[in-house]
Amino acid sequence: MKKRAVVFVLSATMVFGMFSSTYAADSIQVKVDGANIEFDVPPQIVNNRTMVPMRAIFEKLQAEVQWDDATKTIIAKRGTTIIRIKIGDNILYVNNKPVILDSPAQVIQGRTMVPVRAISESFCLEVEWDWDSKIVLIRELKPSEVMHNAYNYIVADIWNEGFCNIEHYLYNGTDSVGEPLDIKKTLDDLKMNFEKKASYDAYFENLDTFYGEIKNSWSNLSKETDRLYNEVITHEIKPGVEADFFNTVQFCEYRDYFGDL
């Protein structure tokens, strides 16, 4: 598999980065695989995130959507991926795994609005921003494209910025290149990056049996990532402690095998 950095995204909100209040963005369009979505309430910019009406975006993404009035919770299912968002809560659950949101679901002009980027990426869809036309472009990815993204995520966010630096810090008191390491920031960043894995877990689980080797390879890598992350959050991370608990050999083997598929 070709190993190159693939960075997708963003929300239309980059255009409006200086604002933090809620306001309508009438000129912004949202398209899924080239087809425009018609909203009865226009997209809103909330805390620098593009929010769109819940039902319209889920239906366009071909997700089954339910509303639990008792708990004020949105439940959407696409394949085997199930996401849950509670109104006003800054946590989105992807197959029961939490993902922190910058802007929670909320009611605006009588419509339940959800963050378009977070929703789309939870289903492993690509999200791009067309600066010239002010269009949010959402696209279904091929399995090979998701594999590229997943591999790059594991290498850059989990290994390079997380496990590798932590391993060196435990043994040497520095990062992987011998520089001082802010271990608190490293652990905080790892926690945030680890949350992204839930979307990949759901995606690969949903692949059909034709992709059996990919499914199994990701499953092994994901479980080993979970194990190491659990070791990090249950042990004291400082130089000089007994560090045998943090053995990354198996992780690296699973990572490289997945990357070579």
DRENDO-173417 format. One record per residue (C-alpha): x, y negated, z negated. Coordinates in steps of 0.02 Angstrom, whole numbers, plus 50000, padded with zeros to 5 digits. Example, Ala and Ser with C-alpha at 12.3 -4.5 7.8 and 13.67 -1.06 7.14 Angstrom:
<pts>
506155022549610506845005349643
</pts>
This chain:
<pts>
500005000050000500694983150045501134973349888500834954849909500054942249794498234939149834497464924449746495644921449776494544908649731493874896449665492384887549629491764872349711492054863849548493854860349588493224845649687492424838749531493794843249408493744826449319491964829049257491354839249110489524834549107488074842949196487524835949363486774841749526487924845349672486694843749815488014844349951488694861349897488134876849989488354894949940488534908650071488624927450052489444936450199489084921150305487234919450260486694903650170485734905050006484234893649986483984887449808482424879049740483574870249615485254864249687486914870449618487454861549459489184857449397489334861649211491014860449124491884861349292490974877149343489714879249483488054885649416486674892649527484914899449497485004917049429483714926149532484254919049700486084923649680485744941149613484494945049750485714939149883487044950349807485794964749815485824967049627484324972749528483924959549399482904960349240482484947549107482364952348924481274938548853481484944548674483374942248675483464929248816484634940848909484914943249096485294961049151485904963949329486414980449409487374982949570487915000749601488585006849434489074989449379487914982049248488164964449185487264956249039487204937749001486284929848857485684912048875486884900448785488164914048751489924911848820490194930648837489704940548991489704959548974490264970249121489784988349084489794983448900491544975948908491614957448860492214943548976492354925748909491444912249009491934893949021490124889449049488714900448981487064904049067485804890449030484124883449081484184868249195482634860649276481624875849226482824888349306484054900149225485754895249295487284906649297489114903549344489294909149525491144913349515491014924149359489494933349425490264936849594491954942249527491114953849403490524963549556492294962649631491754950849768492934937949844492514919749810493304905649908493024886949919492954878350089493584860750050493034852850214491234858850216490994860450027490414878550040490654892449914491014908050017490654925049939491204940550032491084959250006492824966850000493414983050076494104995949953495854992850019495674974249981495064977549805496544989349782497744975349832496914963649708496884976549569498714980949594499254962749597498224959549441499064974049349500814968749402500654950049376499414947749234499604963649133501404968849161502454953549204501584941349088501074953948956501754971348923503494968248995503804952748889503064960948734504194976148754505744965248768505174954548623504994969548509506754975448544507694959348580506654944848515506584936848689505574938048849506074949648992507414937649057508164933448889507254917048859506314912348700504544919148699502994911048625502244927448566500604919748509500274912348682500824928648763499584938648659498184925948689498504926248877498534945248877496864945848789496104934348920496874943949065496394960748992494554955848999494654954849189494954973549201493134977549164492624972249340493924983549421493444998049308491634996349363492104994749547493215010149557491985020349457490665015949587491695022049736491045037849818491975054449815492875050449979493995039149876494315052449743496195050049734496005031149715494695033449580495765045649482497335035249500496475019549438495665029249296497365035249235498115017849249496615009749165496635021849018498485019348991498235000448999496875002148867498025012548757499455000048764498294985348736497554994048584499324996748517499664978248538498124972548443498324985248302500174982848266501224968448206502164961648356503824954748299505674958648328506424972148221504854982148186504795000548232504314999148415504135017448467502245014848473502455003748626503095015748759502725009248934503495023549036501835031849076501025015149118502395011049243502235028049325500345026149344500555008249405501815012949539500805028049596499245017249617500265004249711500905017249834499185023949884
</pts>
